[in-house]
């Protein structure tokens, strides 16, 4: 097989892998959007009943659960925890904003 043939084959495989990555990225965005729709409803409920925006016990349980899932999926559990912490911080920020808007009304 010539170098050009090898390069062409590599480009073909690379294109297929990149197509899969693009599809996965799109799915992740849609899943995150759905997750935030749900957490928005949680924030509204918490604001309505005067519950705190953060729930450290729930967060601890979720982190432990996510770390187990990551380990089972052969994903670095430290990375999974960092990812969840990033999302949780954003959710709490949204919940705080909802509560502040409710108290301003």
C-alpha positions in Angstrom: 0.0 0.0 0.0 1.4 3.4 -1.0 1.8 6.3 1.4 -1.0 8.1 -0.4 -3.3 5.1 0.0 -2.4 4.9 3.8 -3.0 8.6 4.2 -6.3 8.4 2.3 -7.4 5.5 4.5 -6.4 7.3 7.7 -8.4 10.4 6.5 -11.4 8.2 5.9 -11.2 6.6 9.4 -10.6 10.1 10.9 -13.6 11.5 9.2 -15.8 8.7 10.5 -14.5 9.1 14.0 -15.0 12.9 13.8 -18.6 12.4 12.6 -19.3 10.2 15.6 -17.7 12.8 17.9 -19.9 15.5 16.4 -23.0 13.4 16.9 -22.1 12.7 20.5 -21.4 16.4 21.1 -24.9 17.2 19.7 -26.5 14.6 22.0 -24.6 16.0 25.0 -25.9 19.5 24.3 -29.4 18.3 24.0 -29.1 16.2 27.2 -27.6 19.2 29.1 -30.5 21.4 27.9 -33.0 18.9 29.2 -31.2 18.6 32.5 -31.3 22.4 32.9 -35.0 22.4 32.1 -35.5 20.0 35.0 -33.3 21.9 37.3 -35.1 25.1 36.4 -38.3 23.6 37.6 -36.5 22.5 40.8 -35.3 26.1 41.3 -38.8 27.4 40.9 -40.1 24.9 43.4 -37.4 25.7 45.9 -38.1 29.5 45.5 -41.8 29.0 45.9 -41.3 27.1 49.2 -38.3 29.1 50.5 -35.9 26.1 50.2 -32.2 26.8 49.9 -30.7 26.9 46.4 -28.0 24.4 47.3 -28.5 20.9 48.9 -25.0 19.7 49.9 -26.3 16.3 51.0 -27.9 15.7 47.6 -24.7 16.9 45.9 -22.6 14.6 47.9 -24.8 11.6 47.0 -24.8 12.6 43.3 -21.0 12.9 43.2 -20.6 9.5 44.8 -23.1 8.0 42.3 -21.4 9.7 39.3 -18.0 8.5 40.4 -19.3 4.9 40.5 -20.9 5.3 37.1 -17.7 6.8 35.7 -15.6 3.9 37.1 -18.0 1.4 35.6 -17.8 3.1 32.2 -14.0 3.3 32.3 -14.1 7.1 32.6 -11.8 8.9 35.0 -14.0 9.5 38.1 -12.0 12.7 39.0 -13.0 14.1 35.6 -16.6 13.1 36.1 -16.6 14.8 39.4 -15.2 18.0 38.1 -17.8 17.9 35.3 -20.6 17.4 37.7 -19.3 20.1 40.1 -19.2 22.6 37.1 -22.8 21.8 36.3 -24.0 21.9 40.0 -22.3 25.4 40.4 -24.3 26.6 37.4 -27.5 25.1 38.7 -27.1 26.7 42.1 -26.4 30.1 40.4 -29.6 29.7 38.5 -31.5 28.8 41.7 -30.1 31.8 43.5 -31.2 34.0 40.6 -34.7 32.6 40.7 -35.0 33.1 44.4 -33.7 36.7 44.1 -36.2 37.4 41.4 -39.0 36.0 43.5 -38.0 38.1 46.5 -37.9 41.2 44.3 -41.5 40.7 43.1 
